[in-house]
Every structure is written in C-alpha cells, then in structure tokens.
Amino acid sequence: DVSEALRTQMGEKPFPSDADKLAVIKKFIASTKNIRFEGDGYSDAWVLEAEKRGLPNIRTCPEAFEQLINPHHQSMLTKLGIFSQSELTSRFFIMNERYAKDLLVEANTMKEMLSQQILPAAFEYRGTLAKSVQLLNSIEGEAQSPELGALKALTPVVKDVQAALVALDASIAKLHAIHDDAVAEAKAASDYIVPAMQNARVAADRLETLTADKFYPIPRYSELLWF
C-alpha cells in the first residue's frame, strides 16, 4: 500500500522528503493508469473504454453485491483487518435481501399510483373528450374536431400504461414466487421489477403530457424541477 511504499522509499530517514513523496506518487500514478478515466464515468464512452482496458462493467446491484464474496476481494479485506470473511458473507445476504424488499415496496407503490390515480384520471379525461366529440358530431356532423385529435392521441398511450401495469404486476408475482432465497429474490427484482418499472415510468410520463391539468391527480414532473 501507499504507506508501506513510502517507508521503503524513505529508508532510514526520520521523515520522507518531497522527492520521496513524489517518487511514490509517480509509482502509483503509473500502476493505477488502467483504472483511471478523466471523462464521464456514467457515459457509454466509459463502458467502451473499460472493456478495452479489460475492466469489469458492473451494471446491476446484485452484480455489485457479488463482489463481497469474491475470494480475491475477501482476502484483501480480511488481510487488512477491515472485515472477516463471515462478516462479508453476512453483508452479502443482507444487502440482497434489503434490495429485493425495497424494490418490492417501490413496485407496489407504483402499481397503486397507476391503478388508483393515474389511469382513473386519464379515463375521466378521455370520457370528457369522448362526450365533447359526440356532442360536436351531433352539431357539425363527422368533422375532425381538435377534441377528436386529442382523444386519438390519448387512447394508445392509455393502453400502453395499462399494458405496463399488467407487466409490473407480473414482475411482482415472479418475485413473490421465490421463497427463502435472498440472492434469487434480488436477481429477480433486478431482472423483472426494474425494467417493468422503467417501462411503466416511460408510459406514464407520456400520459402526463396528454392529460389536462384539472384531471391529473399528482404534481407533474415538470412542476418538481426547480432549475
């Protein structure tokens, strides 16, 4: 480690000189070059760069948790006296269990918001538009009114939200089907619940932009942005 390298570099001197410090810094700059990246670490550019450098690209929480039981990582942490092997293993299972439970709570909350708030508001607005179109048709004939255009734009998005809600419910059921296996639950949460919630969010965001203010039951996303 750095302290040991500095002791070796300074030799018998009571304190390291600036030259000693600089020599150690240069050594570690060279040795860590493969993992340093000066660009945006959240961008696709880093993903490609990491692959080129032979570095792992950990995309999900369960993958990250697995590093706690990786023998190489465990030996390093136990050698330094930070954690024992049993402590690392215990943390691995606890983190998987908590991850699955937290996502389950979030998924059920989203399910309730979609079924009890978002879709009913869209249904009510859609019904209002349909009545307006019917009334206008009785007066003007089969004219292509703006209300009809709004109704045609709204309907497929409502169907998308409904489909996303069904998929979200199915992902929750898959997680409930697993018993007494924290690792399998975490993987199922990552594989099924996360994408189902993402898809539901995309559909709901589109619906938000098409539903009139007086019908929309919760603060709009744009209202929550302060910048």
N, C-alpha and C positions, 0 to 999 in steps of 0.2 A: 504494500500500500504506500501512500504518499509519505507518511511519517517515517516508515522504515527506509524508503529510498533516500530521504533527506538525511537520516542518521548515517547511512552508508556514505553518502556524498560528503558530509562534513568531517567524517573521520574522527580524529581525536580533539578537534576544536570544541570549545565550550558552547559556541553558538554558530549557527550556519551563516555564512557570508551571503551577500547578494548574488555572487557568482554561483554559490552552491544552490541557492533557491532557483535561479534562472536555469541551471543545468537540469534540475529535477522537473521544472515546469516544461522545458523543451522535450524531455523524455516522455512525459505523459501526454503532451500535445500530439506527439508522433504516434504513440501507442493507441490513442483514442480517436485517431483520424477516421477510422472506419465507421464510427457511430455518431460522429458529429455532422450536423446538417444545418446550414445557415439560412435555408429557405423556410417555407411554410410547412411545418410538420403535419398539418391536417389536410394538405392538398394531395392530389393524385401524383404530383411530381415526387413527393417523398416516397410514396408507395413504390414507384418505379425505381427510384434511387436505392431504396432499402433492398429491393430484390436484386439489383445489380451488385450491391455490396454483400449479398448473402445473409442479410439480416432478416429475422422473423417479422412478419406483419400480423400482429395480433388484433383481430377485428372485433371480437366479442368478449363480454365479461367472463363467460365460462373458460374461454381460452386463456385469459389473463389469470384466472384463479388456478389453473393447472400449473402455472409456474411455481406455485408454492410447494408442489410435491415433485417438482423436477429434481432428481438426485443432485445434479450439478449445483443448482441454486440452494438446495437444502444444505449441502456440505459447506458451501461458502458461508451461509448464515450461522450454522452451528459452530463452525470454526472460529468465527468472530465473537461467539458467545451472545449473539442477538436473540436467537430463538433456539429451542431444542427441536428435534425432529417431530416429536409428538405435538408440540405447540403449533408448528407449521401445518401439520396434518389436520389438527383441530380447527385451525383458522380456515383451511381449505373447505371443509364441510360446512362450517358456519356461514361463510360468505356465499356459497352456493345456495344454501337454504334461504338465507335472507334475500338474495337476489330474486329467487323464484317467488317468494311470498310478496315482495314489494311489487313485482311486475303483475302479479295476480290482482293485487289491490288496485293498481292503476288501470288494468284492463277492465275490471268490473266497474270502476268509476266511469270510464269512457263509455262502456256499454249502457250504463244507466243514463248518462248525459245524452247519448244519441237516441235512445229509445223513448226517454221521458221528456226531453226538452227540444233537441234539435229537429228530429223528424216531425213531432207534432206541430211545431211552428211552421215547418215547410208545408205540411199537409194543409194547415189552416190558410196559409198564404196562397197555396195552389188552388184551394177551393174558392177563395175570393176571386182569383183570376178567372177561374172557370165560369163563375156566375157572371162576371163582367163580360166575358166573351159571349156567353149565351144571351145576355141582355142586348148587347150591341148587335148580335146577329139578328135578333128579332126586330131590331130597328133598321139596321143598314143592310141586311142580307148577309151573305157569306163573305164579308170583307175581311181582308187580312189586317186586323187591328193590332196596335202595339201590344195590347194585352195578350193577344194570341201568341205573338212572338215571345213575350216573356214567359208564357206558360210552356211553350215548346222548349225553351232553353232550360227551364227549371226541372221539367219532368225527368229527363235522363239522369240528371245529377242526383235527384231524389232516389232514383233506382240504384245509382252507384253507392249511395250512403246505406241504403237498405242491404245491398249485397255485402258491403264492408262490415256491417253489423252482424250479419249471418256468419261471415268468415271469422270475425272476432269471437263470437260465441263458440264456434267450433274449436278455435285455438284454446280457449279457456277449458273446454271439455277435455281436450287432449292432456292438458296439464293435470286436471283432476283425476284422470285415469291412472296416473302414476302414484304409487304409494311407497313410502319409506325409502326413497332413493333421492337424496338431495341433489346429487350430481345429474341424474337423469332429469329431474324436475327443472334444474337450471338450464340444461341444454334444450329442453322442450320450450321453456319460456323464451329463450333466445331464438330458437328456430321458428317458432309458430306465433307467439304472442307479439314479439317485437315487430315483425313485418305486418301482422294483421292490424296493429295499432297505427303503424305508419301509413298503411293504405287507407284506413278509416280517417285519419287526420287529413290526408290529401283531399279525399272526397268531401269531408265536412268543410274544409276551407273553401272549396269551390261553391258549396251550397251557401255559405255565409255571404258571399258576394252577390248572390242572386235573390236572397230573401229580404223583404222590406224591413226596415228598422223597427216598425211598430210590432212586428211579429217575432223578431229574433229575441230569444229568451235570456241570452247571456251577453256580457260585454264582447264586442267584436275584437278580433285580433289586432286590427289597426288602432283601436282605442287604447290598447295596452302598451303601445310603443311610445316612448317618451322622447325619442330622438328623431 
